[in-house]
Amino acid sequence: ATWFSLGRRTGGKYLLERLKRLFVPMMFGMLVFVS
């Protein structure tokens, strides 16, 4: 059911949200690791 509703309203937006949520902590971790 969740998959279907996600497909109904643009899945691209959902993907972008997920990517952002993964990307931000990753960048933060890299910055902390490098400095």
C-alpha positions as CSV (number, residue, x, y, z in Angstrom):
1,A,0.0,0.0,0.0
2,T,2.8,2.4,0.9
3,W,4.6,1.7,-2.4
4,F,1.4,2.4,-4.3
5,S,0.8,5.7,-2.7
6,L,4.5,6.7,-3.2
7,G,4.1,5.9,-6.9
8,R,0.9,7.9,-7.1
9,R,2.6,11.2,-5.9
10,T,6.0,11.7,-7.6
11,G,8.4,9.0,-6.3
12,G,11.2,11.3,-7.5
13,K,10.5,13.8,-4.8
14,Y,10.5,11.0,-2.2
15,L,13.8,9.8,-3.5
16,L,15.3,13.2,-3.3
17,E,14.1,13.6,0.3
18,R,15.7,10.3,1.2
19,L,18.9,11.2,-0.6
20,K,19.1,14.5,1.2
21,R,18.6,12.8,4.5
22,L,21.4,10.4,3.8
23,F,23.7,12.9,2.1
24,V,23.6,15.6,4.8
25,P,24.9,13.4,7.6
26,M,27.4,11.8,5.3
27,M,28.8,15.2,4.4
28,F,28.9,16.2,8.0
29,G,30.7,13.0,8.9
30,M,33.3,13.5,6.2
31,L,33.9,17.1,7.3
32,V,34.4,15.9,10.9
33,F,36.6,13.1,9.7
34,V,38.8,15.2,7.5
35,S,39.3,18.2,9.9
